[in-house]
Amino acid sequence: MRCVRLIPAEHKKHLMEGLAQKLLNPIKLIVFTQEFECPYCAQTRSLMEELADLSDKLGVEVYDFVADADKARAYGVDKVPAVAILGAKDYGLRFYGLPYGYEFQTLLEGVVSVSRGKAEVSEETREKLRGIKSPVHIQVFVTLTCPYCPSVASLAFKFAVESDMVRADVVDVGEFPHIGHKYGVMGVPKTVINEKVEFLGAVPEDVFLEHVLLAARHPNYVP
């Protein structure tokens, strides 16, 4: 049984039109949830199912984090709620938390990039990202009420689409305060790359890229 609908009726027509114009190839939204001790799991599942109803190119698969532990490990999911955005392949895009508020736009932009298999970044950025030879793990810590967070979170997702060596997690610290404490998140957006390189605030594409390249070039970098 679904929760109360989260996408307002007046927004659905606009969303349907936008998805029809922008989505090229099918997308699968993989949702990990659990019944207990996860206050936003039901809402996350409901939101993804509502979104999928708006386009025949969107599908949803739902797994229980505990009962389907093998699936969670296969997708590298270690907390719930979680949404993995898959297209022709798994580009490594993960959203941890309920992708609502300002972060609904981050999810939508991730869906579009994955559907196209190509992100809206400069050719220079694309070339440099495809030259990365070592694994890069980007974590962007956000809150759903932060208007500056989606620009950084969306860039992380775009970088992951453009490079097979990059994976990107967007994490709502409001839902995972213990993780925020672990990484010393005192403000958002905060970005941590390979557990070593980090920066606070919204930055332009070229600055974000330089941090990513630093982490890729120097895996043992200590700030």
Buried (B, 14 or more C-beta within 10 A) or exposed (E): EEEEEBBEEEEBEEBEEBBEEBBEEBBBBBBBBBEEEBEBBBBBBBBBBBBBEBBEBBBBBBBBBEEBEEBBEEBBBEBBBBBBBBBEEBBBBBBBBBBBBBBBBBBBBBBBBBBBBBBEBEEEBBEBBEEBEEBBBBBBBBBBEBEBBBBBBBBBBBBBBBBBBBBBBBBBBBBBEEBBEEBEBEEBBBBBBBEBBBBBEBBEBEEBBBBBBBBBEEEEEEE
